Amino acid sequence: MINELLDLSRIEERAGRGFDIVLYSLNDLLLEALTEFDVPIGRNDIIVSPFY
């Protein structure tokens, strides 16, 4: 638990530095996530209708 608190302290200390923040289309993000997702055997496929 102490190690987790120390990790959290280090993360908060960085205040977001070290991350590359970029704009990304939510539609592209969802399609990429669903492409990587494998539907368990015996389950129906996921159907997505993107909104524009």
ModelCIF file with pLDDT and N, C-alpha, C, O atoms, coordinates in Angstrom:
data_MODEL
#
_entry.id   MODEL 
#
_entity.id                         1 
_entity.type                       polymer 
_entity.pdbx_number_of_molecules   1 
#
_entity_poly.entity_id                      1 
_entity_poly.type                           'polypeptide(L)' 
_entity_poly.nstd_linkage                   no 
_entity_poly.nstd_monomer                   no 
_entity_poly.pdbx_seq_one_letter_code       MINELLDLSRIEERAGRGFDIVLYSLNDLLLEALTEFDVPIGRNDIIVSPFY 
_entity_poly.pdbx_seq_one_letter_code_can   MINELLDLSRIEERAGRGFDIVLYSLNDLLLEALTEFDVPIGRNDIIVSPFY 
_entity_poly.pdbx_strand_id                 A 
#
loop_
_entity_poly_seq.entity_id 
_entity_poly_seq.num 
_entity_poly_seq.mon_id 
_entity_poly_seq.hetero 
1 1  MET n 
1 2  ILE n 
1 3  ASN n 
1 4  GLU n 
1 5  LEU n 
1 6  LEU n 
1 7  ASP n 
1 8  LEU n 
1 9  SER n 
1 10 ARG n 
1 11 ILE n 
1 12 GLU n 
1 13 GLU n 
1 14 ARG n 
1 15 ALA n 
1 16 GLY n 
1 17 ARG n 
1 18 GLY n 
1 19 PHE n 
1 20 ASP n 
1 21 ILE n 
1 22 VAL n 
1 23 LEU n 
1 24 TYR n 
1 25 SER n 
1 26 LEU n 
1 27 ASN n 
1 28 ASP n 
1 29 LEU n 
1 30 LEU n 
1 31 LEU n 
1 32 GLU n 
1 33 ALA n 
1 34 LEU n 
1 35 THR n 
1 36 GLU n 
1 37 PHE n 
1 38 ASP n 
1 39 VAL n 
1 40 PRO n 
1 41 ILE n 
1 42 GLY n 
1 43 ARG n 
1 44 ASN n 
1 45 ASP n 
1 46 ILE n 
1 47 ILE n 
1 48 VAL n 
1 49 SER n 
1 50 PRO n 
1 51 PHE n 
1 52 TYR n 
#
_struct_asym.id          A 
_struct_asym.entity_id   1 
#
loop_
_ma_qa_metric.id 
_ma_qa_metric.mode 
_ma_qa_metric.name 
_ma_qa_metric.software_group_id 
_ma_qa_metric.type 
1 global pLDDT . pLDDT 
2 local  pLDDT . pLDDT 
#
_ma_qa_metric_global.metric_id      1 
_ma_qa_metric_global.metric_value   80.81 
_ma_qa_metric_global.model_id       1 
_ma_qa_metric_global.ordinal_id     1 
#
loop_
_ma_qa_metric_local.label_asym_id 
_ma_qa_metric_local.label_comp_id 
_ma_qa_metric_local.label_seq_id 
_ma_qa_metric_local.metric_id 
_ma_qa_metric_local.metric_value 
_ma_qa_metric_local.model_id 
_ma_qa_metric_local.ordinal_id 
A MET 1  2 87.00 1 1  
A ILE 2  2 89.00 1 2  
A ASN 3  2 90.00 1 3  
A GLU 4  2 90.00 1 4  
A LEU 5  2 90.00 1 5  
A LEU 6  2 90.00 1 6  
A ASP 7  2 86.00 1 7  
A LEU 8  2 86.00 1 8  
A SER 9  2 87.00 1 9  
A ARG 10 2 85.00 1 10 
A ILE 11 2 83.00 1 11 
A GLU 12 2 83.00 1 12 
A GLU 13 2 82.00 1 13 
A ARG 14 2 79.00 1 14 
A ALA 15 2 75.00 1 15 
A GLY 16 2 63.00 1 16 
A ARG 17 2 73.00 1 17 
A GLY 18 2 71.00 1 18 
A PHE 19 2 72.00 1 19 
A ASP 20 2 77.00 1 20 
A ILE 21 2 79.00 1 21 
A VAL 22 2 84.00 1 22 
A LEU 23 2 90.00 1 23 
A TYR 24 2 85.00 1 24 
A SER 25 2 89.00 1 25 
A LEU 26 2 87.00 1 26 
A ASN 27 2 83.00 1 27 
A ASP 28 2 87.00 1 28 
A LEU 29 2 86.00 1 29 
A LEU 30 2 83.00 1 30 
A LEU 31 2 83.00 1 31 
A GLU 32 2 86.00 1 32 
A ALA 33 2 85.00 1 33 
A LEU 34 2 80.00 1 34 
A THR 35 2 82.00 1 35 
A GLU 36 2 84.00 1 36 
A PHE 37 2 81.00 1 37 
A ASP 38 2 80.00 1 38 
A VAL 39 2 79.00 1 39 
A PRO 40 2 81.00 1 40 
A ILE 41 2 85.00 1 41 
A GLY 42 2 86.00 1 42 
A ARG 43 2 86.00 1 43 
A ASN 44 2 83.00 1 44 
A ASP 45 2 75.00 1 45 
A ILE 46 2 73.00 1 46 
A ILE 47 2 74.00 1 47 
A VAL 48 2 69.00 1 48 
A SER 49 2 72.00 1 49 
A PRO 50 2 65.00 1 50 
A PHE 51 2 64.00 1 51 
A TYR 52 2 58.00 1 52 
#
loop_
_atom_site.group_PDB 
_atom_site.id 
_atom_site.type_symbol 
_atom_site.label_atom_id 
_atom_site.label_alt_id 
_atom_site.label_comp_id 
_atom_site.label_asym_id 
_atom_site.label_entity_id 
_atom_site.label_seq_id 
_atom_site.pdbx_PDB_ins_code 
_atom_site.Cartn_x 
_atom_site.Cartn_y 
_atom_site.Cartn_z 
_atom_site.occupancy 
_atom_site.B_iso_or_equiv 
_atom_site.pdbx_formal_charge 
_atom_site.auth_seq_id 
_atom_site.auth_comp_id 
_atom_site.auth_asym_id 
_atom_site.auth_atom_id 
_atom_site.pdbx_PDB_model_num 
ATOM 1   N N  . MET A 1 1  ? 0.822   -1.181  0.000   1.00 87.00 ? 1  MET A N  1 
ATOM 2   C CA . MET A 1 1  ? 0.000   0.000   0.000   1.00 87.00 ? 1  MET A CA 1 
ATOM 3   C C  . MET A 1 1  ? 0.877   1.260   0.000   1.00 87.00 ? 1  MET A C  1 
ATOM 4   O O  . MET A 1 1  ? 0.543   2.261   -0.635  1.00 87.00 ? 1  MET A O  1 
ATOM 5   N N  . ILE A 1 2  ? 1.974   1.196   0.705   1.00 89.00 ? 2  ILE A N  1 
ATOM 6   C CA . ILE A 1 2  ? 2.882   2.342   0.741   1.00 89.00 ? 2  ILE A CA 1 
ATOM 7   C C  . ILE A 1 2  ? 3.444   2.605   -0.645  1.00 89.00 ? 2  ILE A C  1 
ATOM 8   O O  . ILE A 1 2  ? 3.538   3.757   -1.069  1.00 89.00 ? 2  ILE A O  1 
ATOM 9   N N  . ASN A 1 3  ? 3.818   1.546   -1.355  1.00 90.00 ? 3  ASN A N  1 
ATOM 10  C CA . ASN A 1 3  ? 4.346   1.725   -2.709  1.00 90.00 ? 3  ASN A CA 1 
ATOM 11  C C  . ASN A 1 3  ? 3.316   2.362   -3.625  1.00 90.00 ? 3  ASN A C  1 
ATOM 12  O O  . ASN A 1 3  ? 3.662   3.199   -4.458  1.00 90.00 ? 3  ASN A O  1 
ATOM 13  N N  . GLU A 1 4  ? 2.054   1.975   -3.481  1.00 90.00 ? 4  GLU A N  1 
ATOM 14  C CA . GLU A 1 4  ? 1.000   2.559   -4.302  1.00 90.00 ? 4  GLU A CA 1 
ATOM 15  C C  . GLU A 1 4  ? 0.836   4.044   -3.999  1.00 90.00 ? 4  GLU A C  1 
ATOM 16  O O  . GLU A 1 4  ? 0.640   4.842   -4.916  1.00 90.00 ? 4  GLU A O  1 
ATOM 17  N N  . LEU A 1 5  ? 0.913   4.425   -2.736  1.00 90.00 ? 5  LEU A N  1 
ATOM 18  C CA . LEU A 1 5  ? 0.831   5.833   -2.370  1.00 90.00 ? 5  LEU A CA 1 
ATOM 19  C C  . LEU A 1 5  ? 2.024   6.614   -2.918  1.00 90.00 ? 5  LEU A C  1 
ATOM 20  O O  . LEU A 1 5  ? 1.870   7.748   -3.373  1.00 90.00 ? 5  LEU A O  1 
ATOM 21  N N  . LEU A 1 6  ? 3.196   6.017   -2.876  1.00 90.00 ? 6  LEU A N  1 
ATOM 22  C CA . LEU A 1 6  ? 4.378   6.673   -3.436  1.00 90.00 ? 6  LEU A CA 1 
ATOM 23  C C  . LEU A 1 6  ? 4.239   6.845   -4.946  1.00 90.00 ? 6  LEU A C  1 
ATOM 24  O O  . LEU A 1 6  ? 4.595   7.890   -5.490  1.00 90.00 ? 6  LEU A O  1 
ATOM 25  N N  . ASP A 1 7  ? 3.718   5.816   -5.627  1.00 86.00 ? 7  ASP A N  1 
ATOM 26  C CA . ASP A 1 7  ? 3.486   5.922   -7.068  1.00 86.00 ? 7  ASP A CA 1 
ATOM 27  C C  . ASP A 1 7  ? 2.501   7.043   -7.370  1.00 86.00 ? 7  ASP A C  1 
ATOM 28  O O  . ASP A 1 7  ? 2.730   7.843   -8.278  1.00 86.00 ? 7  ASP A O  1 
ATOM 29  N N  . LEU A 1 8  ? 1.414   7.105   -6.621  1.00 86.00 ? 8  LEU A N  1 
ATOM 30  C CA . LEU A 1 8  ? 0.415   8.147   -6.819  1.00 86.00 ? 8  LEU A CA 1 
ATOM 31  C C  . LEU A 1 8  ? 1.019   9.525   -6.603  1.00 86.00 ? 8  LEU A C  1 
ATOM 32  O O  . LEU A 1 8  ? 0.725   10.459  -7.348  1.00 86.00 ? 8  LEU A O  1 
ATOM 33  N N  . SER A 1 9  ? 1.856   9.652   -5.592  1.00 87.00 ? 9  SER A N  1 
ATOM 34  C CA . SER A 1 9  ? 2.523   10.920  -5.311  1.00 87.00 ? 9  SER A CA 1 
ATOM 35  C C  . SER A 1 9  ? 3.407   11.340  -6.478  1.00 87.00 ? 9  SER A C  1 
ATOM 36  O O  . SER A 1 9  ? 3.419   12.511  -6.858  1.00 87.00 ? 9  SER A O  1 
ATOM 37  N N  . ARG A 1 10 ? 4.145   10.396  -7.049  1.00 85.00 ? 10 ARG A N  1 
ATOM 38  C CA . ARG A 1 10 ? 5.013   10.703  -8.198  1.00 85.00 ? 10 ARG A CA 1 
ATOM 39  C C  . ARG A 1 10 ? 4.190   11.133  -9.406  1.00 85.00 ? 10 ARG A C  1 
ATOM 40  O O  . ARG A 1 10 ? 4.572   12.061  -10.119 1.00 85.00 ? 10 ARG A O  1 
ATOM 41  N N  . ILE A 1 11 ? 3.073   10.469  -9.638  1.00 83.00 ? 11 ILE A N  1 
ATOM 42  C CA . ILE A 1 11 ? 2.207   10.807  -10.772 1.00 83.00 ? 11 ILE A CA 1 
ATOM 43  C C  . ILE A 1 11 ? 1.654   12.217  -10.598 1.00 83.00 ? 11 ILE A C  1 
ATOM 44  O O  . ILE A 1 11 ? 1.670   13.008  -11.542 1.00 83.00 ? 11 ILE A O  1 
ATOM 45  N N  . GLU A 1 12 ? 1.166   12.540  -9.405  1.00 83.00 ? 12 GLU A N  1 
ATOM 46  C CA . GLU A 1 12 ? 0.617   13.867  -9.154  1.00 83.00 ? 12 GLU A CA 1 
ATOM 47  C C  . GLU A 1 12 ? 1.696   14.941  -9.259  1.00 83.00 ? 12 GLU A C  1 
ATOM 48  O O  . GLU A 1 12 ? 1.423   16.058  -9.700  1.00 83.00 ? 12 GLU A O  1 
ATOM 49  N N  . GLU A 1 13 ? 2.901   14.610  -8.863  1.00 82.00 ? 13 GLU A N  1 
ATOM 50  C CA . GLU A 1 13 ? 4.001   15.570  -8.922  1.00 82.00 ? 13 GLU A CA 1 
ATOM 51  C C  . GLU A 1 13 ? 4.316   15.971  -10.361 1.00 82.00 ? 13 GLU A C  1 
ATOM 52  O O  . GLU A 1 13 ? 4.665   17.121  -10.631 1.00 82.00 ? 13 GLU A O  1 
ATOM 53  N N  . ARG A 1 14 ? 4.189   15.001  -11.293 1.00 79.00 ? 14 ARG A N  1 
ATOM 54  C CA . ARG A 1 14 ? 4.470   15.294  -12.708 1.00 79.00 ? 14 ARG A CA 1 
ATOM 55  C C  . ARG A 1 14 ? 3.405   16.191  -13.308 1.00 79.00 ? 14 ARG A C  1 
ATOM 56  O O  . ARG A 1 14 ? 3.685   16.905  -14.271 1.00 79.00 ? 14 ARG A O  1 
ATOM 57  N N  . ALA A 1 15 ? 2.193   16.179  -12.770 1.00 75.00 ? 15 ALA A N  1 
ATOM 58  C CA . ALA A 1 15 ? 1.089   17.035  -13.221 1.00 75.00 ? 15 ALA A CA 1 
ATOM 59  C C  . ALA A 1 15 ? 0.857   16.946  -14.721 1.00 75.00 ? 15 ALA A C  1 
ATOM 60  O O  . ALA A 1 15 ? 0.647   17.964  -15.379 1.00 75.00 ? 15 ALA A O  1 
ATOM 61  N N  . GLY A 1 16 ? 0.893   15.742  -15.262 1.00 63.00 ? 16 GLY A N  1 
ATOM 62  C CA . GLY A 1 16 ? 0.583   15.557  -16.675 1.00 63.00 ? 16 GLY A CA 1 
ATOM 63  C C  . GLY A 1 16 ? 1.768   15.701  -17.610 1.00 63.00 ? 16 GLY A C  1 
ATOM 64  O O  . GLY A 1 16 ? 1.641   15.438  -18.806 1.00 63.00 ? 16 GLY A O  1 
ATOM 65  N N  . ARG A 1 17 ? 2.910   16.111  -17.098 1.00 73.00 ? 17 ARG A N  1 
ATOM 66  C CA . ARG A 1 17 ? 4.084   16.205  -17.962 1.00 73.00 ? 17 ARG A CA 1 
ATOM 67  C C  . ARG A 1 17 ? 4.531   14.815  -18.365 1.00 73.00 ? 17 ARG A C  1 
ATOM 68  O O  . ARG A 1 17 ? 4.402   13.865  -17.593 1.00 73.00 ? 17 ARG A O  1 
ATOM 69  N N  . GLY A 1 18 ? 5.049   14.698  -19.558 1.00 71.00 ? 18 GLY A N  1 
ATOM 70  C CA . GLY A 1 18 ? 5.502   13.403  -20.030 1.00 71.00 ? 18 GLY A CA 1 
ATOM 71  C C  . GLY A 1 18 ? 4.463   12.707  -20.885 1.00 71.00 ? 18 GLY A C  1 
ATOM 72  O O  . GLY A 1 18 ? 4.702   11.615  -21.401 1.00 71.00 ? 18 GLY A O  1 
ATOM 73  N N  . PHE A 1 19 ? 3.297   13.348  -21.034 1.00 72.00 ? 19 PHE A N  1 
ATOM 74  C CA . PHE A 1 19 ? 2.258   12.792  -21.878 1.00 72.00 ? 19 PHE A CA 1 
ATOM 75  C C  . PHE A 1 19 ? 2.138   13.639  -23.137 1.00 72.00 ? 19 PHE A C  1 
ATOM 76  O O  . PHE A 1 19 ? 2.220   14.866  -23.069 1.00 72.00 ? 19 PHE A O  1 
ATOM 77  N N  . ASP A 1 20 ? 1.945   13.000  -24.278 1.00 77.00 ? 20 ASP A N  1 
ATOM 78  C CA . ASP A 1 20 ? 1.698   13.722  -25.516 1.00 77.00 ? 20 ASP A CA 1 
ATOM 79  C C  . ASP A 1 20 ? 0.191   13.777  -25.730 1.00 77.00 ? 20 ASP A C  1 
ATOM 80  O O  . ASP A 1 20 ? -0.440  12.757  -26.006 1.00 77.00 ? 20 ASP A O  1 
ATOM 81  N N  . ILE A 1 21 ? -0.377  14.961  -25.603 1.00 79.00 ? 21 ILE A N  1 
ATOM 82  C CA . ILE A 1 21 ? -1.816  15.131  -25.752 1.00 79.00 ? 21 ILE A CA 1 
ATOM 83  C C  . ILE A 1 21 ? -2.102  15.528  -27.196 1.00 79.00 ? 21 ILE A C  1 
ATOM 84  O O  . ILE A 1 21 ? -1.590  16.534  -27.687 1.00 79.00 ? 21 ILE A O  1 
ATOM 85  N N  . VAL A 1 22 ? -2.921  14.733  -27.867 1.00 84.00 ? 22 VAL A N  1 
ATOM 86  C CA . VAL A 1 22 ? -3.274  14.996  -29.259 1.00 84.00 ? 22 VAL A CA 1 
ATOM 87  C C  . VAL A 1 22 ? -4.783  14.878  -29.430 1.00 84.00 ? 22 VAL A C  1 
ATOM 88  O O  . VAL A 1 22 ? -5.451  14.144  -28.701 1.00 84.00 ? 22 VAL A O  1 
ATOM 89  N N  . LEU A 1 23 ? -5.307  15.615  -30.407 1.00 90.00 ? 23 LEU A N  1 
ATOM 90  C CA . LEU A 1 23 ? -6.721  15.492  -30.739 1.00 90.00 ? 23 LEU A CA 1 
ATOM 91  C C  . LEU A 1 23 ? -6.936  14.188  -31.485 1.00 90.00 ? 23 LEU A C  1 
ATOM 92  O O  . LEU A 1 23 ? -6.126  13.803  -32.327 1.00 90.00 ? 23 LEU A O  1 
ATOM 93  N N  . TYR A 1 24 ? -8.027  13.514  -31.172 1.00 85.00 ? 24 TYR A N  1 
ATOM 94  C CA . TYR A 1 24 ? -8.298  12.229  -31.798 1.00 85.00 ? 24 TYR A CA 1 
ATOM 95  C C  . TYR A 1 24 ? -9.799  12.113  -31.983 1.00 85.00 ? 24 TYR A C  1 
ATOM 96  O O  . TYR A 1 24 ? -10.565 12.421  -31.069 1.00 85.00 ? 24 TYR A O  1 
ATOM 97  N N  . SER A 1 25 ? -10.221 11.676  -33.143 1.00 89.00 ? 25 SER A N  1 
ATOM 98  C CA . SER A 1 25 ? -11.632 11.515  -33.429 1.00 89.00 ? 25 SER A CA 1 
ATOM 99  C C  . SER A 1 25 ? -12.212 10.398  -32.565 1.00 89.00 ? 25 SER A C  1 
ATOM 100 O O  . SER A 1 25 ? -11.668 9.294   -32.523 1.00 89.00 ? 25 SER A O  1 
ATOM 101 N N  . LEU A 1 26 ? -13.312 10.687  -31.879 1.00 87.00 ? 26 LEU A N  1 
ATOM 102 C CA . LEU A 1 26 ? -13.945 9.677   -31.046 1.00 87.00 ? 26 LEU A CA 1 
ATOM 103 C C  . LEU A 1 26 ? -14.412 8.504   -31.895 1.00 87.00 ? 26 LEU A C  1 
ATOM 104 O O  . LEU A 1 26 ? -14.315 7.352   -31.471 1.00 87.00 ? 26 LEU A O  1 
ATOM 105 N N  . ASN A 1 27 ? -14.918 8.787   -33.087 1.00 83.00 ? 27 ASN A N  1 
ATOM 106 C CA . ASN A 1 27 ? -15.356 7.731   -33.993 1.00 83.00 ? 27 ASN A CA 1 
ATOM 107 C C  . ASN A 1 27 ? -14.186 6.814   -34.352 1.00 83.00 ? 27 ASN A C  1 
ATOM 108 O O  . ASN A 1 27 ? -14.325 5.592   -34.318 1.00 83.00 ? 27 ASN A O  1 
ATOM 109 N N  . ASP A 1 28 ? -13.044 7.393   -34.693 1.00 87.00 ? 28 ASP A N  1 
ATOM 110 C CA . ASP A 1 28 ? -11.858 6.588   -35.019 1.00 87.00 ? 28 ASP A CA 1 
ATOM 111 C C  . ASP A 1 28 ? -11.402 5.765   -33.814 1.00 87.00 ? 28 ASP A C  1 
ATOM 112 O O  . ASP A 1 28 ? -11.010 4.608   -33.960 1.00 87.00 ? 28 ASP A O  1 
ATOM 113 N N  . LEU A 1 29 ? -11.455 6.365   -32.627 1.00 86.00 ? 29 LEU A N  1 
ATOM 114 C CA . LEU A 1 29 ? -11.057 5.662   -31.417 1.00 86.00 ? 29 LEU A CA 1 
ATOM 115 C C  . LEU A 1 29 ? -11.957 4.459   -31.159 1.00 86.00 ? 29 LEU A C  1 
ATOM 116 O O  . LEU A 1 29 ? -11.471 3.374   -30.841 1.00 86.00 ? 29 LEU A O  1 
ATOM 117 N N  . LEU A 1 30 ? -13.274 4.649   -31.296 1.00 83.00 ? 30 LEU A N  1 
ATOM 118 C CA . LEU A 1 30 ? -14.204 3.538   -31.093 1.00 83.00 ? 30 LEU A CA 1 
ATOM 119 C C  . LEU A 1 30 ? -14.006 2.438   -32.123 1.00 83.00 ? 30 LEU A C  1 
ATOM 120 O O  . LEU A 1 30 ? -13.998 1.256   -31.779 1.00 83.00 ? 30 LEU A O  1 
ATOM 121 N N  . LEU A 1 31 ? -13.847 2.822   -33.390 1.00 83.00 ? 31 LEU A N  1 
ATOM 122 C CA . LEU A 1 31 ? -13.646 1.817   -34.432 1.00 83.00 ? 31 LEU A CA 1 
ATOM 123 C C  . LEU A 1 31 ? -12.361 1.027   -34.202 1.00 83.00 ? 31 LEU A C  1 
ATOM 124 O O  . LEU A 1 31 ? -12.327 -0.185  -34.414 1.00 83.00 ? 31 LEU A O  1 
ATOM 125 N N  . GLU A 1 32 ? -11.306 1.715   -33.769 1.00 86.00 ? 32 GLU A N  1 
ATOM 126 C CA . GLU A 1 32 ? -10.041 1.032   -33.481 1.00 86.00 ? 32 GLU A CA 1 
ATOM 127 C C  . GLU A 1 32 ? -10.200 0.071   -32.306 1.00 86.00 ? 32 GLU A C  1 
ATOM 128 O O  . GLU A 1 32 ? -9.702  -1.053  -32.354 1.00 86.00 ? 32 GLU A O  1 
ATOM 129 N N  . ALA A 1 33 ? -10.889 0.504   -31.254 1.00 85.00 ? 33 ALA A N  1 
ATOM 130 C CA . ALA A 1 33 ? -11.096 -0.354  -30.092 1.00 85.00 ? 33 ALA A CA 1 
ATOM 131 C C  . ALA A 1 33 ? -11.921 -1.574  -30.464 1.00 85.00 ? 33 ALA A C  1 
ATOM 132 O O  . ALA A 1 33 ? -11.614 -2.685  -30.033 1.00 85.00 ? 33 ALA A O  1 
ATOM 133 N N  . LEU A 1 34 ? -12.967 -1.377  -31.261 1.00 80.00 ? 34 LEU A N  1 
ATOM 134 C CA . LEU A 1 34 ? -13.826 -2.498  -31.634 1.00 80.00 ? 34 LEU A CA 1 
ATOM 135 C C  . LEU A 1 34 ? -13.132 -3.448  -32.597 1.00 80.00 ? 34 LEU A C  1 
ATOM 136 O O  . LEU A 1 34 ? -13.421 -4.645  -32.602 1.00 80.00 ? 34 LEU A O  1 
ATOM 137 N N  . THR A 1 35 ? -12.222 -2.929  -33.412 1.00 82.00 ? 35 THR A N  1 
ATOM 138 C CA . THR A 1 35 ? -11.468 -3.778  -34.327 1.00 82.00 ? 35 THR A CA 1 
ATOM 139 C C  . THR A 1 35 ? -10.564 -4.727  -33.539 1.00 82.00 ? 35 THR A C  1 
ATOM 140 O O  . THR A 1 35 ? -10.365 -5.878  -33.929 1.00 82.00 ? 35 THR A O  1 
ATOM 141 N N  . GLU A 1 36 ? -10.024 -4.233  -32.433 1.00 84.00 ? 36 GLU A N  1 
ATOM 142 C CA . GLU A 1 36 ? -9.126  -5.032  -31.605 1.00 84.00 ? 36 GLU A CA 1 
ATOM 143 C C  . GLU A 1 36 ? -9.879  -5.973  -30.659 1.00 84.00 ? 36 GLU A C  1 
ATOM 144 O O  . GLU A 1 36 ? -9.281  -6.889  -30.095 1.00 84.00 ? 36 GLU A O  1 
ATOM 145 N N  . PHE A 1 37 ? -11.176 -5.755  -30.484 1.00 81.00 ? 37 PHE A N  1 
ATOM 146 C CA . PHE A 1 37 ? -11.978 -6.528  -29.539 1.00 81.00 ? 37 PHE A CA 1 
ATOM 147 C C  . PHE A 1 37 ? -12.471 -7.809  -30.190 1.00 81.00 ? 37 PHE A C  1 
ATOM 148 O O  . PHE A 1 37 ? -13.055 -7.766  -31.273 1.00 81.00 ? 37 PHE A O  1 
ATOM 149 N N  . ASP A 1 38 ? -12.244 -8.944  -29.548 1.00 80.00 ? 38 ASP A N  1 
ATOM 150 C CA . ASP A 1 38 ? -12.744 -10.226 -30.036 1.00 80.00 ? 38 ASP A CA 1 
ATOM 151 C C  . ASP A 1 38 ? -14.015 -10.590 -29.274 1.00 80.00 ? 38 ASP A C  1 
ATOM 152 O O  . ASP A 1 38 ? -14.016 -10.670 -28.046 1.00 80.00 ? 38 ASP A O  1 
ATOM 153 N N  . VAL A 1 39 ? -15.090 -10.807 -30.016 1.00 79.00 ? 39 VAL A N  1 
ATOM 154 C CA . VAL A 1 39 ? -16.354 -11.201 -29.405 1.00 79.00 ? 39 VAL A CA 1 
ATOM 155 C C  . VAL A 1 39 ? -16.229 -12.654 -28.947 1.00 79.00 ? 39 VAL A C  1 
ATOM 156 O O  . VAL A 1 39 ? -15.801 -13.509 -29.722 1.00 79.00 ? 39 VAL A O  1 
ATOM 157 N N  . PRO A 1 40 ? -16.597 -12.939 -27.705 1.00 81.00 ? 40 PRO A N  1 
ATOM 158 C CA . PRO A 1 40 ? -16.522 -14.326 -27.218 1.00 81.00 ? 40 PRO A CA 1 
ATOM 159 C C  . PRO A 1 40 ? -17.380 -15.261 -28.081 1.00 81.00 ? 40 PRO A C  1 
ATOM 160 O O  . PRO A 1 40 ? -18.420 -14.865 -28.605 1.00 81.00 ? 40 PRO A O  1 
ATOM 161 N N  . ILE A 1 41 ? -16.927 -16.488 -28.211 1.00 85.00 ? 41 ILE A N  1 
ATOM 162 C CA . ILE A 1 41 ? -17.646 -17.487 -29.007 1.00 85.00 ? 41 ILE A CA 1 
ATOM 163 C C  . ILE A 1 41 ? -19.053 -17.657 -28.436 1.00 85.00 ? 41 ILE A C  1 
ATOM 164 O O  . ILE A 1 41 ? -19.240 -17.773 -27.225 1.00 85.00 ? 41 ILE A O  1 
ATOM 165 N N  . GLY A 1 42 ? -20.032 -17.670 -29.333 1.00 86.00 ? 42 GLY A N  1 
ATOM 166 C CA . GLY A 1 42 ? -21.416 -17.835 -28.918 1.00 86.00 ? 42 GLY A CA 1 
ATOM 167 C C  . GLY A 1 42 ? -22.135 -16.528 -28.654 1.00 86.00 ? 42 GLY A C  1 
ATOM 168 O O  . GLY A 1 42 ? -23.329 -16.534 -28.355 1.00 86.00 ? 42 GLY A O  1 
ATOM 169 N N  . ARG A 1 43 ? -21.437 -15.406 -28.757 1.00 86.00 ? 43 ARG A N  1 
ATOM 170 C CA . ARG A 1 43 ? -22.046 -14.093 -28.536 1.00 86.00 ? 43 ARG A CA 1 
ATOM 171 C C  . ARG A 1 43 ? -22.269 -13.407 -29.875 1.00 86.00 ? 43 ARG A C  1 
ATOM 172 O O  . ARG A 1 43 ? -21.596 -13.720 -30.857 1.00 86.00 ? 43 ARG A O  1 
ATOM 173 N N  . ASN A 1 44 ? -23.209 -12.474 -29.915 1.00 83.00 ? 44 ASN A N  1 
ATOM 174 C CA . ASN A 1 44 ? -23.485 -11.710 -31.132 1.00 83.00 ? 44 ASN A CA 1 
ATOM 175 C C  . ASN A 1 44 ? -22.403 -10.660 -31.356 1.00 83.00 ? 44 ASN A C  1 
ATOM 176 O O  . ASN A 1 44 ? -21.809 -10.150 -30.406 1.00 83.00 ? 44 ASN A O  1 
ATOM 177 N N  . ASP A 1 45 ? -22.152 -10.342 -32.644 1.00 75.00 ? 45 ASP A N  1 
ATOM 178 C CA . ASP A 1 45 ? -21.197 -9.293  -32.973 1.00 75.00 ? 45 ASP A CA 1 
ATOM 179 C C  . ASP A 1 45 ? -21.711 -7.938  -32.485 1.00 75.00 ? 45 ASP A C  1 
ATOM 180 O O  . ASP A 1 45 ? -22.911 -7.754  -32.282 1.00 75.00 ? 45 ASP A O  1 
ATOM 181 N N  . ILE A 1 46 ? -20.799 -7.009  -32.303 1.00 73.00 ? 46 ILE A N  1 
ATOM 182 C CA . ILE A 1 46 ? -21.155 -5.643  -31.909 1.00 73.00 ? 46 ILE A CA 1 
ATOM 183 C C  . ILE A 1 46 ? -21.452 -4.852  -33.178 1.00 73.00 ? 46 ILE A C  1 
ATOM 184 O O  . ILE A 1 46 ? -20.687 -4.896  -34.142 1.00 73.00 ? 46 ILE A O  1 
ATOM 185 N N  . ILE A 1 47 ? -22.547 -4.143  -33.167 1.00 74.00 ? 47 ILE A N  1 
ATOM 186 C CA . ILE A 1 47 ? -22.940 -3.308  -34.297 1.00 74.00 ? 47 ILE A CA 1 
ATOM 187 C C  . ILE A 1 47 ? -22.859 -1.856  -33.861 1.00 74.00 ? 47 ILE A C  1 
ATOM 188 O O  . ILE A 1 47 ? -23.451 -1.469  -32.853 1.00 74.00 ? 47 ILE A O  1 
ATOM 189 N N  . VAL A 1 48 ? -22.117 -1.046  -34.626 1.00 69.00 ? 48 VAL A N  1 
ATOM 190 C CA . VAL A 1 48 ? -21.934 0.357   -34.286 1.00 69.00 ? 48 VAL A CA 1 
ATOM 191 C C  . VAL A 1 48 ? -22.436 1.211   -35.426 1.00 69.00 ? 48 VAL A C  1 
ATOM 192 O O  . VAL A 1 48 ? -22.108 0.976   -36.589 1.00 69.00 ? 48 VAL A O  1 
ATOM 193 N N  . SER A 1 49 ? -23.240 2.208   -35.082 1.00 72.00 ? 49 SER A N  1 
ATOM 194 C CA . SER A 1 49 ? -23.712 3.195   -36.063 1.00 72.00 ? 49 SER A CA 1 
ATOM 195 C C  . SER A 1 49 ? -23.156 4.549   -35.634 1.00 72.00 ? 49 SER A C  1 
ATOM 196 O O  . SER A 1 49 ? -23.690 5.182   -34.723 1.00 72.00 ? 49 SER A O  1 
ATOM 197 N N  . PRO A 1 50 ? -22.073 4.998   -36.296 1.00 65.00 ? 50 PRO A N  1 
ATOM 198 C CA . PRO A 1 50 ? -21.450 6.265   -35.889 1.00 65.00 ? 50 PRO A CA 1 
ATOM 199 C C  . PRO A 1 50 ? -22.376 7.450   -36.120 1.00 65.00 ? 50 PRO A C  1 
ATOM 200 O O  . PRO A 1 50 ? -23.128 7.484   -37.094 1.00 65.00 ? 50 PRO A O  1 
ATOM 201 N N  . PHE A 1 51 ? -22.314 8.420   -35.215 1.00 64.00 ? 51 PHE A N  1 
ATOM 202 C CA . PHE A 1 51 ? -23.076 9.661   -35.342 1.00 64.00 ? 51 PHE A CA 1 
ATOM 203 C C  . PHE A 1 51 ? -22.183 10.726  -35.938 1.00 64.00 ? 51 PHE A C  1 
ATOM 204 O O  . PHE A 1 51 ? -20.999 10.814  -35.610 1.00 64.00 ? 51 PHE A O  1 
ATOM 205 N N  . TYR A 1 52 ? -22.744 11.522  -36.800 1.00 58.00 ? 52 TYR A N  1 
ATOM 206 C CA . TYR A 1 52 ? -21.971 12.635  -37.393 1.00 58.00 ? 52 TYR A CA 1 
ATOM 207 C C  . TYR A 1 52 ? -22.670 13.930  -37.145 1.00 58.00 ? 52 TYR A C  1 
ATOM 208 O O  . TYR A 1 52 ? -22.186 14.982  -37.561 1.00 58.00 ? 52 TYR A O  1 
#
